[in-house]
Structure formats: structure tokens, C-alpha cells
Amino acid sequence: MPSTVRLFFDAIVAVAFMVTFASIAAFAAAAVTSDRTIIVVTAASVFALTGAVLLVRLWRITHGPDSQIGPSP
């Protein structure tokens, strides 16, 4: 049960990072241009890019050379 709560907490934190960075990018794009299409595309791109970076980071952490799958001796 605690491990499940930890997974949900980590997911919430990851989505919060993604939304925060997307919001910052959207406000920066809004300051540069008034075209709503560009603002939405910028926010969506930064949201997806942040998700991809976090996913690659998680993959590298779990599949590192010193990670062991299964019980340790």
C-alpha cells in the first residue's frame, strides 16, 4: 500500500512539473505574440517535451548498470 501511494505521489509531482513548465512557456509565448494557436502549440509542445524528458530520466534510473531486478542476495 505505501508503495502505491508513493507511485501516485510521484505521478502527481511529475504532472505538476509538466503543467508548470507549460504554463510558463504559454505566458512567454503570449508576451511575444497574440496568436492563440501559437500559444496553445507552445504549451502543448513544452508539456510533451517535459513528459518525454521525465520518462527518459525514469528509464535511465531504472535500467542503469547497477540496477538489479529481483531480490538482492
C-alpha positions in Angstrom: 0.0 0.0 0.0 2.7 2.6 0.8 4.5 1.9 -2.5 1.2 2.5 -4.4 0.8 5.8 -2.6 4.4 6.7 -3.5 3.7 6.0 -7.2 0.6 8.2 -7.2 2.5 11.0 -5.4 5.4 10.8 -7.9 2.9 10.9 -10.8 1.2 14.0 -9.3 4.5 15.7 -8.9 5.6 14.9 -12.5 2.3 16.2 -13.9 2.7 19.3 -11.7 6.1 19.9 -13.2 4.8 19.4 -16.7 1.9 21.8 -16.2 4.1 24.4 -14.6 6.6 24.4 -17.4 3.8 24.5 -20.0 2.2 27.5 -18.2 5.5 29.4 -18.1 6.0 28.7 -21.8 2.5 29.7 -22.7 2.9 33.0 -20.8 6.2 33.7 -22.5 4.6 32.9 -25.9 1.7 35.2 -25.1 4.1 38.0 -24.3 5.8 37.6 -27.7 2.7 37.1 -29.8 -1.0 37.4 -29.5 -1.8 34.4 -31.8 -3.6 31.9 -29.7 -2.7 29.0 -32.0 1.0 29.5 -31.4 0.4 29.9 -27.6 -1.5 26.5 -27.4 1.0 24.8 -29.6 3.9 26.1 -27.5 2.2 25.0 -24.2 1.4 21.5 -25.6 4.9 21.1 -27.0 6.6 22.0 -23.7 4.1 19.8 -21.8 5.0 16.8 -24.1 8.7 17.6 -24.1 8.8 17.7 -20.3 7.0 14.4 -20.1 9.5 12.9 -22.5 12.4 14.1 -20.5 10.9 12.8 -17.3 10.2 9.5 -18.9 13.8 9.1 -20.3 15.1 10.1 -16.8 12.9 7.4 -15.2 14.0 4.8 -17.7 17.7 5.6 -17.2 17.3 5.4 -13.4 15.5 2.0 -13.5 17.7 0.5 -16.2 21.1 1.7 -15.1 24.2 -0.6 -15.0 23.9 -1.1 -11.2 20.1 -1.7 -11.0 19.1 -5.2 -10.0 15.8 -6.7 -10.9 14.6 -9.1 -8.3 15.6 -9.7 -4.7 19.2 -8.9 -3.7 21.2 -11.7 -2.1 
